[in-house]
Every structure is written in structure tokens, then in C-alpha cells.
């Protein structure tokens, strides 16, 4: 089906895609041959890179083209076997349909609650769960997804690893009609269903609360930089600053990885910023793991929390709960994310076109302040006093 805009006109990328498909059908590009590049498509059709990329990505997802990592894009070989059967007809005698759940990390309240939502919904629906963790490593993620295909699962829930690797693998999953729903974040280069928290609201609302507390110099810290959740949170943070006419300092808002110990480059940067004539008054941490590291590093630098420096968190993921240390923190609908992702996946299983009209479901978040929390801790650097010699 050809996509149209709200005026009924054919979308430009669809017109380019149709022309490329027709050229392949007429034999202008033979199977197995290297296909034209994005740049060539831009030149021949007079379109932007975004339009060219979308047209080519769709042809890859539909099995017309094949991407080979480090080599290029090729015309797919003609299929000698029958096309994939709808998922409903596979394993019809199996009383326990199975889904693969691949999570980018394990441990911490957010991931555990997300998994709990998936498992509870699977139990109610009569599904088995094959669980795997990628440790935020795209290679481990790819192995888990290939195993899911080998096991002939009925669907996949994926909390994707950071980055944009293995587009050809996702095209293969789509070509096999295995429905896939991404959760917590999505891949802009992979057209699938997704269920996420309102990450734009996370960045905006947490920043609004910090500004209301009088903070004007807010240092953002991140342990991931190449995923939609982080970029949306940064966008929300910047919007709040602009809406309140707060100057944006590039040294405080730059998207960079933070991790380390005193003396390392990352903590050295933190120490330098804290020594600035106008130092940050609060550290806004991208997630709970970054928050845990920031607490350790700030204490090692001999500073009090709160007092000399305050903390804020953009979510409640992490190895343990340290949100009571924060002035402001967002809490994610973690269990609902998992449950909604599984319900959406269930609606796709058995469909002959599980990737038609993909949906992005965005769930609301909550923000709590120190005043609304049941209590908070004060962290400071302890020193041992040695009594003078007599």
C-alpha cells in the first residue's frame, strides 16, 4: 500500500521507493549486485538524504534489498521457497506460544519491574517467555535475536541496546513476519511498534522543578548518548531552560558519557566544573546508574549532598534505590511499560502483516521532590581526627 499525506498526495519517499522497485523488477539491477548508494539516490531524484535513507530502509525491510555490514547494499536474490507463513499457522499444535524478551541490562528496579510487567501479562495470556540480556552490547543483542529466530518464537519484546547496529538482522525479523515491539526506547532506523515513557516530559518536568527550587546552573550527566530516551530527555531539559530564559551553557548541557573515579578524565571534568567561578549547583543525572556514580565521586571530592551540591535524577533505574538523595527525580511507569509492550505484541501475533501501521505508545511519567518523599539522607565526607600527642 502506498502512503499518502493528509492531502492525499503520495509521499516523496514512497515515490522514490516505487521507482527503485520498478527498476529492479525491469532487470536494471541484477540479483546479488551492489545497489546504488544513498548519495546516488539523492542526486538522481533530487531528494534529501532523509528521503533516500527512508526509501532504501523500506526496501531492505521488505526483502527487496540486503545490507551487508561493511560492504554495502545489494539486490536480494529471488526467493526460491514459499514466502513466510503467517505466525498463526506456525506451531498451531503448540499449547504454549512463546515470546523472546531481550533486555539491555539486568538488575535495578526499572528493568526488574519492566520484566515483571512482561511476565505477568504473558502468564495471563498463556505465553512462555525466553529471557536474554544483552548487557547493552549490540553483539550480544544480535546473538539473542538470532537464537529467538532459531527457536521459532511467536514474537519478540526488545529493550534495545544503545546504537544502530545490525539493521540487516531487523530486516530479516521483519521479512519472517515475526512481530517485534521495542520497549523503553526505539530505533528510528527500524520501523517497529514501540512502548516508551514520555522522556521529553522527563527532561522538561524535572528541570522545571529544579528551576522552581532556585537552581540556574544545572550540569547534566549521562552514561548513554546514542539512544532515543536520552536524546528526548536532553531536548526536554533544553526546552525548560529556554522557556524560563535561563542561559544554556554548553559545558553543562553537552551530551557526553560520564563514568569514572577521582583522577579519571570524567571525574576530572566534574572537579574542574565544580571549581569554575560559576559552578553547577545541581547534578542532573540521566539515570540511576549515573546517579550512583555521581554520589560516589562527589563524596570522594569531599562535598556534602545536599548542602554544597544537590542531585536530581531522570529515572529510577539503577543498581539500588538512592532516590532519597535527590532533590527532584522522575519515576517511570516501568511495570506498565512491560505489560503494554506485551499486550501490543499479542495483538500483532497471528497477523499476516504485523508491521502494518506501526504504533508508538507513550506512557506518562511522575516527578517527585524531596519534600514529597518519605525522607532523605545527608551524605558528607567524613574525616578522622587524630588526637594530639601528649
WOCORQUI-V148299 format. One record per residue. N is the residue number from 0. SS is DSSP state (alpha for helix, beta for strand, coil for the rest). D_CENTER is the distance of its C-alpha to the mean C-alpha in whole Angstrom. Layout:
<<N & SS & D_CENTER> <N & SS & D_CENTER>>
This chain:
<<0 & coil & 29> <1 & coil & 29> <2 & coil & 27> <3 & beta & 28> <4 & coil & 28> <5 & coil & 29> <6 & coil & 33> <7 & coil & 33> <8 & coil & 32> <9 & beta & 31> <10 & coil & 27> <11 & alpha & 28> <12 & alpha & 25> <13 & alpha & 27> <14 & alpha & 30> <15 & alpha & 29> <16 & alpha & 28> <17 & alpha & 31> <18 & alpha & 33> <19 & alpha & 31> <20 & alpha & 32> <21 & alpha & 35> <22 & alpha & 36> <23 & alpha & 35> <24 & alpha & 37> <25 & coil & 40> <26 & coil & 39> <27 & coil & 39> <28 & coil & 36> <29 & coil & 37> <30 & coil & 35> <31 & coil & 33> <32 & coil & 34> <33 & beta & 32> <34 & coil & 30> <35 & coil & 30> <36 & coil & 28> <37 & alpha & 25> <38 & alpha & 28> <39 & alpha & 31> <40 & alpha & 29> <41 & alpha & 29> <42 & alpha & 33> <43 & alpha & 34> <44 & alpha & 33> <45 & coil & 32> <46 & coil & 29> <47 & coil & 26> <48 & alpha & 23> <49 & alpha & 21> <50 & alpha & 23> <51 & alpha & 24> <52 & alpha & 20> <53 & alpha & 20> <54 & alpha & 23> <55 & alpha & 23> <56 & alpha & 19> <57 & alpha & 21> <58 & alpha & 24> <59 & alpha & 22> <60 & alpha & 20> <61 & coil & 24> <62 & coil & 25> <63 & coil & 28> <64 & beta & 26> <65 & beta & 25> <66 & beta & 23> <67 & beta & 24> <68 & coil & 22> <69 & coil & 24> <70 & coil & 27> <71 & beta & 26> <72 & beta & 26> <73 & beta & 29> <74 & beta & 30> <75 & coil & 30> <76 & coil & 33> <77 & coil & 34> <78 & coil & 34> <79 & coil & 37> <80 & coil & 36> <81 & coil & 35> <82 & coil & 32> <83 & coil & 29> <84 & coil & 30> <85 & coil & 29> <86 & alpha & 27> <87 & alpha & 29> <88 & alpha & 32> <89 & coil & 31> <90 & coil & 32> <91 & coil & 34> <92 & coil & 36> <93 & coil & 33> <94 & coil & 33> <95 & coil & 30> <96 & coil & 27> <97 & beta & 24> <98 & beta & 20> <99 & beta & 18> <100 & beta & 15> <101 & beta & 13> <102 & beta & 11> <103 & coil & 9> <104 & coil & 12> <105 & coil & 15> <106 & coil & 17> <107 & coil & 17> <108 & alpha & 17> <109 & alpha & 14> <110 & alpha & 13> <111 & alpha & 17> <112 & alpha & 17> <113 & alpha & 14> <114 & alpha & 16> <115 & alpha & 19> <116 & alpha & 18> <117 & alpha & 17> <118 & alpha & 21> <119 & alpha & 23> <120 & alpha & 22> <121 & alpha & 23> <122 & alpha & 26> <123 & alpha & 27> <124 & alpha & 26> <125 & coil & 28> <126 & coil & 25> <127 & beta & 25> <128 & beta & 22> <129 & beta & 21> <130 & beta & 19> <131 & beta & 17> <132 & beta & 15> <133 & coil & 13> <134 & coil & 13> <135 & coil & 10> <136 & coil & 13> <137 & alpha & 13> <138 & alpha & 16> <139 & alpha & 16> <140 & alpha & 13> <141 & alpha & 16> <142 & alpha & 19> <143 & alpha & 17> <144 & alpha & 17> <145 & alpha & 20> <146 & alpha & 22> <147 & alpha & 20> <148 & alpha & 22> <149 & alpha & 25> <150 & coil & 25> <151 & coil & 25> <152 & coil & 23> <153 & coil & 23> <154 & beta & 19> <155 & beta & 16> <156 & beta & 13> <157 & beta & 10> <158 & coil & 7> <159 & coil & 6> <160 & coil & 7> <161 & coil & 7> <162 & coil & 9> <163 & coil & 10> <164 & coil & 13> <165 & coil & 15> <166 & alpha & 15> <167 & alpha & 19> <168 & alpha & 18> <169 & alpha & 15> <170 & alpha & 19> <171 & alpha & 21> <172 & alpha & 19> <173 & alpha & 19> <174 & alpha & 23> <175 & coil & 24> <176 & coil & 23> <177 & coil & 21> <178 & beta & 18> <179 & beta & 15> <180 & beta & 12> <181 & beta & 8> <182 & beta & 8> <183 & coil & 6> <184 & coil & 3> <185 & coil & 5> <186 & coil & 7> <187 & coil & 10> <188 & coil & 12> <189 & coil & 12> <190 & coil & 14> <191 & coil & 13> <192 & beta & 13> <193 & beta & 10> <194 & beta & 10> <195 & beta & 8> <196 & beta & 10> <197 & coil & 12> <198 & alpha & 10> <199 & alpha & 13> <200 & alpha & 15> <201 & alpha & 14> <202 & alpha & 15> <203 & alpha & 18> <204 & alpha & 19> <205 & alpha & 19> <206 & alpha & 21> <207 & alpha & 23> <208 & alpha & 24> <209 & alpha & 25> <210 & alpha & 27> <211 & alpha & 29> <212 & coil & 30> <213 & coil & 31> <214 & coil & 28> <215 & coil & 28> <216 & coil & 27> <217 & beta & 23> <218 & beta & 22> <219 & beta & 18> <220 & beta & 17> <221 & beta & 13> <222 & coil & 13> <223 & coil & 10> <224 & coil & 10> <225 & coil & 8> <226 & coil & 5> <227 & alpha & 5> <228 & alpha & 5> <229 & alpha & 7> <230 & alpha & 9> <231 & alpha & 10> <232 & alpha & 11> <233 & alpha & 13> <234 & alpha & 14> <235 & alpha & 16> <236 & alpha & 17> <237 & alpha & 19> <238 & alpha & 20> <239 & alpha & 22> <240 & alpha & 24> <241 & alpha & 25> <242 & alpha & 26> <243 & coil & 28> <244 & coil & 29> <245 & coil & 28> <246 & coil & 28> <247 & coil & 25> <248 & coil & 26> <249 & alpha & 24> <250 & alpha & 24> <251 & alpha & 23> <252 & alpha & 20> <253 & coil & 19> <254 & coil & 15> <255 & coil & 16> <256 & beta & 15> <257 & coil & 18> <258 & coil & 19> <259 & coil & 23> <260 & coil & 26> <261 & coil & 29> <262 & coil & 31> <263 & coil & 27> <264 & alpha & 26> <265 & alpha & 23> <266 & alpha & 25> <267 & alpha & 28> <268 & alpha & 26> <269 & alpha & 26> <270 & alpha & 29> <271 & alpha & 30> <272 & alpha & 28> <273 & alpha & 30> <274 & coil & 33> <275 & coil & 33> <276 & coil & 36> <277 & coil & 33> <278 & coil & 31> <279 & coil & 28> <280 & coil & 28> <281 & beta & 25> <282 & beta & 22> <283 & beta & 19> <284 & beta & 16> <285 & coil & 12> <286 & coil & 12> <287 & alpha & 15> <288 & alpha & 15> <289 & alpha & 16> <290 & alpha & 18> <291 & alpha & 20> <292 & alpha & 21> <293 & alpha & 22> <294 & alpha & 24> <295 & alpha & 26> <296 & alpha & 26> <297 & alpha & 28> <298 & alpha & 30> <299 & alpha & 31> <300 & coil & 32> <301 & coil & 34> <302 & coil & 33> <303 & coil & 33> <304 & beta & 30> <305 & coil & 31> <306 & coil & 34> <307 & coil & 33> <308 & coil & 29> <309 & beta & 27> <310 & beta & 23> <311 & beta & 21> <312 & beta & 17> <313 & coil & 14> <314 & coil & 13> <315 & coil & 15> <316 & coil & 13> <317 & coil & 16> <318 & coil & 19> <319 & coil & 21> <320 & coil & 22> <321 & coil & 23> <322 & alpha & 22> <323 & alpha & 26> <324 & alpha & 26> <325 & coil & 24> <326 & coil & 25> <327 & beta & 22> <328 & beta & 19> <329 & beta & 17> <330 & beta & 16> <331 & coil & 14> <332 & coil & 15> <333 & alpha & 14> <334 & alpha & 16> <335 & alpha & 16> <336 & alpha & 13> <337 & alpha & 14> <338 & alpha & 17> <339 & alpha & 16> <340 & alpha & 14> <341 & alpha & 17> <342 & alpha & 19> <343 & alpha & 18> <344 & alpha & 18> <345 & alpha & 21> <346 & alpha & 22> <347 & alpha & 21> <348 & coil & 23> <349 & coil & 27> <350 & coil & 26> <351 & coil & 27> <352 & coil & 25> <353 & coil & 21> <354 & coil & 19> <355 & coil & 22> <356 & coil & 20> <357 & coil & 17> <358 & coil & 16> <359 & beta & 13> <360 & beta & 14> <361 & beta & 13> <362 & beta & 14> <363 & coil & 16> <364 & coil & 16> <365 & beta & 19> <366 & beta & 20> <367 & beta & 23> <368 & beta & 25> <369 & alpha & 28> <370 & alpha & 31> <371 & alpha & 29> <372 & coil & 28> <373 & coil & 31> <374 & coil & 31> <375 & coil & 30> <376 & coil & 31> <377 & coil & 33> <378 & beta & 32> <379 & coil & 34> <380 & coil & 36> <381 & coil & 39> <382 & coil & 42> <383 & coil & 44> <384 & coil & 48> <385 & coil & 51> <386 & coil & 54> <387 & coil & 57> <388 & coil & 59> <389 & coil & 63>>
